[in-house]
Amino acid sequence: MKGIVAAVPTPVDARGRFLGAAFVEHARWALANGCDGLNVLGSTGEANSLDTGTRRMVMIQAAEALDLCRLMVGTGTPSIDETIGLTCHADDLGYPVALVLPPYYYTPPSEEGLIAWYLALHAALGDRPIRVWFYNFPQMTGFVIPERVIAHLHAAAPQRFDGIKDSSGDLSYCRSLVFRLPGLQVFPSSETSLAEGRRDGFAGCISATANHTAPICARVWQGEVGLAPRLAELRAAISACPLIPAVKYLVARRTANPEWQNVLPPFTALGASAIASLDRLAFDRVAA
């Protein structure tokens, strides 16, 4: 899996119940409009606000309706047993990649503790083929996954631990991983990295805003670097608002489905000024 990966949102009704048909429609739109793959149940998907049963339901819906070769799924929780259960469920359904947050409650963990946690997941998976990609998101977890931890686990099980999504925004961290671990697929979380991404050895990007910028992302990734300033402009405008409500609002605008605006607490609906700023965005100006 390489290229443009959108971290897709999860639609819910006013009571927080998963809306499968709306989810599939948006996922198919994203895959038809510049995305090489989708990250299901990541941070943008509000996965950590969903109960295990709902997460399993979303995983099943995506697996049945979409091309599994183009999907990865978030299965990380602070509980090793719950993470194992979700990752095994993903493997049972045929997902090729699980994106796994480190245990983020008892922070900061020791390097030895992190290695032990990921190796426990690896051991529990046994000969299952699903790959485990690290999810580095220090703004949420409270710590950066140390490069030495990633290097140790990649060396111990290179066919299992062979990728990372980095949401730290630190491209020097990403470049260091590419240089140090040539077999590791490294995905920054911002499409602003795409213009120089191939030169830097990145595998692409995994981005929340790619739900809307994917058509332009695809062109920049293929070499039209002159579009990079427009891409950065769009990402900045969306990110200036609360990100998940903004992504959902823009899907609601595209689909004319107001239920997409529903978010799970602690998120709240966008205010009038944020909506007005998003309504000024034109995603098709250079995407045709």
C-alpha positions as CSV (number, residue, x, y, z in Angstrom):
1,M,0.0,0.0,0.0
2,K,1.5,3.3,-1.1
3,G,0.3,6.7,-2.2
4,I,-2.6,8.8,-1.0
5,V,-4.5,7.3,1.9
6,A,-7.5,9.1,3.4
7,A,-8.2,8.7,7.1
8,V,-11.9,8.4,6.6
9,P,-14.5,9.6,9.1
10,T,-17.2,7.5,10.7
11,P,-20.8,8.7,10.1
12,V,-23.2,8.3,13.1
13,D,-26.8,9.4,13.7
14,A,-27.9,11.7,16.4
15,R,-27.7,8.9,18.9
16,G,-24.2,7.9,17.9
17,R,-25.2,4.8,15.9
18,F,-23.1,3.9,12.9
19,L,-24.5,4.7,9.5
20,G,-23.2,2.0,7.2
21,A,-24.6,3.2,3.9
22,A,-23.2,6.7,4.3
23,F,-19.8,5.3,5.2
24,V,-19.6,3.1,2.1
25,E,-20.7,6.0,-0.2
26,H,-18.0,8.3,1.1
27,A,-15.4,5.5,1.0
28,R,-16.2,4.7,-2.6
29,W,-16.1,8.3,-3.5
30,A,-12.6,8.7,-2.0
31,L,-11.3,5.7,-3.7
32,A,-12.6,6.9,-7.0
33,N,-11.3,10.4,-6.6
34,G,-7.6,10.2,-6.0
35,C,-7.1,7.9,-3.0
36,D,-5.0,4.8,-3.3
37,G,-6.2,3.5,0.0
38,L,-8.2,4.2,3.1
39,N,-7.5,4.2,6.8
40,V,-10.6,3.0,8.6
41,L,-11.1,3.7,12.3
42,G,-8.2,6.0,12.8
43,S,-8.3,9.2,14.8
44,T,-10.4,10.9,12.1
45,G,-12.8,7.9,12.4
46,E,-13.3,8.7,16.1
47,A,-12.3,5.1,16.8
48,N,-11.4,5.7,20.4
49,S,-14.8,7.1,21.1
50,L,-16.5,4.0,19.8
51,D,-17.2,0.8,21.7
52,T,-15.6,-2.5,20.6
53,G,-18.9,-3.8,19.1
54,T,-19.3,-0.7,16.9
55,R,-15.6,-0.9,15.8
56,R,-16.2,-4.5,14.8
57,M,-19.3,-3.5,12.9
58,V,-17.5,-0.8,11.0
59,M,-14.7,-3.2,10.1
60,I,-17.2,-5.7,8.8
61,Q,-19.1,-3.1,6.7
62,A,-15.9,-1.9,5.1
63,A,-14.6,-5.4,4.5
64,E,-17.8,-6.5,2.8
65,A,-18.3,-3.4,0.6
66,L,-14.8,-2.3,-0.4
67,D,-11.6,-3.7,-1.9
68,L,-9.7,-5.0,1.1
69,C,-6.3,-4.6,-0.6
70,R,-6.9,-0.9,-0.4
71,L,-7.7,-0.7,3.3
72,M,-5.9,-0.5,6.6
73,V,-7.7,-0.4,10.0
74,G,-7.0,1.1,13.4
75,T,-7.0,-1.5,16.1
76,G,-4.9,0.1,18.9
77,T,-6.2,0.6,22.4
78,P,-4.4,0.9,25.8
79,S,-5.5,-2.7,26.5
80,I,-3.2,-5.4,25.0
81,D,-6.0,-7.9,25.1
82,E,-8.5,-5.6,23.4
83,T,-5.9,-4.7,20.8
84,I,-5.2,-8.4,20.1
85,G,-8.9,-9.1,19.8
86,L,-9.5,-6.3,17.3
87,T,-6.4,-7.1,15.3
88,C,-7.3,-10.8,15.1
89,H,-10.8,-9.7,14.0
90,A,-9.2,-7.5,11.3
91,D,-7.1,-10.5,10.1
92,D,-10.2,-12.8,10.1
93,L,-11.9,-10.3,7.8
94,G,-8.9,-10.1,5.5
95,Y,-7.4,-6.6,6.3
96,P,-3.8,-6.6,5.2
97,V,-2.6,-3.9,7.6
98,A,-3.5,-2.9,11.2
99,L,-2.5,0.6,12.3
100,V,-1.8,0.3,16.0
101,L,-1.4,3.2,18.5
102,P,1.0,2.5,21.3
103,P,-0.5,2.0,24.8
104,Y,-1.3,5.6,25.6
105,Y,-2.6,5.7,29.2
106,Y,0.5,5.0,31.3
107,T,2.8,7.5,29.8
108,P,5.6,7.8,29.2
109,P,6.3,4.1,28.9
110,S,9.8,2.7,28.9
111,E,11.4,1.6,25.7
112,E,11.5,-1.9,27.1
113,G,7.8,-1.7,28.0
114,L,6.8,-0.6,24.5
115,I,8.8,-3.3,22.9
116,A,7.2,-5.9,25.2
117,W,3.7,-4.6,24.4
118,Y,4.2,-4.8,20.6
119,L,5.9,-8.2,20.8
120,A,3.0,-9.5,22.9
121,L,0.7,-8.5,20.0
122,H,3.0,-10.1,17.5
123,A,3.1,-13.4,19.5
124,A,-0.6,-13.5,19.8
125,L,-1.1,-13.0,16.1
126,G,1.1,-16.1,15.5
127,D,1.2,-17.0,11.8
128,R,-1.6,-14.6,10.9
129,P,-0.5,-12.5,7.9
130,I,-1.8,-9.1,9.0
131,R,1.0,-6.5,9.2
132,V,1.2,-4.1,12.1
133,W,2.1,-0.5,11.3
134,F,3.0,1.9,14.1
135,Y,0.9,5.0,14.7
136,N,3.0,7.8,16.1
137,F,0.7,10.6,17.4
138,P,2.5,12.3,20.3
139,Q,-0.1,15.1,20.5
140,M,-2.6,12.5,21.6
141,T,-0.5,9.8,23.2
142,G,1.8,12.1,25.1
143,F,5.1,10.6,23.7
144,V,7.0,9.9,20.6
145,I,7.6,6.2,19.7
146,P,11.4,6.1,19.9
147,E,13.3,5.3,16.7
148,R,15.2,2.6,18.7
149,V,11.9,0.9,19.5
150,I,10.8,0.9,15.9
151,A,14.2,-0.3,14.8
152,H,14.2,-3.2,17.3
153,L,10.7,-4.4,16.4
154,H,11.3,-4.1,12.6
155,A,14.5,-6.2,13.0
156,A,12.8,-8.7,15.2
157,A,9.8,-9.2,12.8
158,P,10.3,-7.3,9.6
159,Q,7.3,-8.9,7.8
160,R,5.0,-7.8,10.7
161,F,6.4,-4.4,11.7
162,D,7.0,-2.8,8.3
163,G,5.2,0.6,8.3
164,I,4.4,3.7,10.2
165,K,2.0,6.6,10.1
166,D,3.6,9.6,11.7
167,S,1.2,12.4,12.9
168,S,3.8,14.3,14.8
169,G,4.4,16.7,11.9
170,D,8.2,16.2,12.4
171,L,9.5,15.4,8.9
172,S,13.0,15.0,10.3
173,Y,11.8,12.0,12.3
174,C,10.2,10.5,9.1
175,R,13.4,11.1,7.1
176,S,15.5,9.5,9.8
177,L,13.3,6.4,9.8
178,V,13.6,6.2,6.0
179,F,17.4,6.5,6.2
180,R,17.8,4.1,9.2
181,L,15.2,1.4,8.1
182,P,15.0,1.1,4.3
183,G,12.4,-1.7,4.6
184,L,10.0,0.5,6.6
185,Q,7.1,2.2,4.7
186,V,6.9,5.7,6.2
187,F,3.8,7.8,5.8
188,P,3.7,11.4,7.1
189,S,0.2,12.6,8.0
190,S,0.2,15.8,5.9
191,E,-0.2,16.0,2.2
192,T,2.1,19.0,2.2
193,S,4.9,16.4,2.3
194,L,4.0,15.0,-1.1
195,A,5.8,17.4,-3.3
196,E,9.2,16.1,-2.1
197,G,7.9,12.8,-0.7
198,R,9.4,10.6,-3.4
199,R,12.8,12.3,-3.0
200,D,12.6,11.8,0.7
201,G,11.7,8.1,0.3
202,F,8.2,8.4,1.8
203,A,5.6,5.9,0.8
204,G,2.9,8.5,0.5
205,C,0.7,10.2,3.1
206,I,-2.1,9.2,5.4
207,S,-4.2,12.3,5.9
208,A,-7.6,13.4,7.3
209,T,-7.8,16.3,4.9
210,A,-7.2,14.0,2.0
211,N,-10.9,13.1,2.3
212,H,-11.3,16.3,0.3
213,T,-8.0,17.1,-1.2
214,A,-7.3,13.7,-2.7
215,P,-7.8,14.7,-6.3
216,I,-5.1,17.3,-6.0
217,C,-3.0,15.1,-3.8
218,A,-2.9,12.4,-6.5
219,R,-1.6,14.9,-9.1
220,V,1.1,16.3,-6.8
221,W,2.2,12.7,-5.9
222,Q,2.5,12.0,-9.6
223,G,4.8,15.0,-10.1
224,E,2.6,18.1,-10.6
225,V,4.5,19.9,-7.9
226,G,3.2,23.2,-9.1
227,L,-0.1,22.4,-7.4
228,A,1.6,22.0,-4.0
229,P,0.9,25.6,-2.8
230,R,-2.9,25.1,-3.6
231,L,-2.8,21.8,-1.7
232,A,-1.1,23.5,1.3
233,E,-3.7,26.3,1.2
234,L,-6.6,23.9,1.4
235,R,-5.1,21.8,4.2
236,A,-4.4,24.9,6.2
237,A,-7.9,26.2,5.8
238,I,-9.5,22.9,6.9
239,S,-7.1,22.4,9.8
240,A,-7.8,26.0,11.0
241,C,-11.2,24.6,12.2
242,P,-11.7,21.7,14.6
243,L,-10.4,19.0,12.3
244,I,-12.8,16.1,12.7
245,P,-16.0,18.2,12.7
246,A,-14.6,20.1,9.7
247,V,-13.9,16.9,7.7
248,K,-17.4,15.7,8.5
249,Y,-19.0,19.0,7.6
250,L,-17.4,19.0,4.2
251,V,-18.6,15.4,3.6
252,A,-22.1,16.6,4.6
253,R,-21.7,19.5,2.1
254,R,-20.6,17.2,-0.7
255,T,-23.3,14.6,-0.1
256,A,-26.1,16.9,1.0
257,N,-26.5,14.5,4.0
258,P,-26.8,16.5,7.2
259,E,-26.2,13.4,9.4
260,W,-22.6,13.6,8.4
261,Q,-22.3,16.6,10.7
262,N,-23.0,14.5,13.8
263,V,-19.9,14.0,16.0
264,L,-19.3,12.0,19.1
265,P,-18.5,13.8,22.4
266,P,-16.2,15.4,23.4
267,F,-16.4,16.9,19.9
268,T,-19.0,19.5,19.2
269,A,-20.6,20.8,16.0
270,L,-18.9,23.6,14.1
271,G,-19.8,27.2,14.8
272,A,-21.1,29.6,12.2
273,S,-17.7,31.3,11.5
274,A,-16.0,27.9,10.9
275,I,-18.8,26.8,8.5
276,A,-18.6,30.1,6.6
277,S,-14.8,29.7,6.2
278,L,-15.2,26.1,4.9
279,D,-18.0,27.1,2.6
280,R,-15.6,29.4,0.8
281,L,-13.3,26.5,-0.1
282,A,-13.4,25.3,-3.8
283,F,-11.9,21.8,-4.1
284,D,-12.5,21.4,-7.8
285,R,-10.6,24.5,-9.0
286,V,-7.6,22.5,-10.1
287,A,-8.8,18.9,-9.7
288,A,-10.6,18.3,-13.0
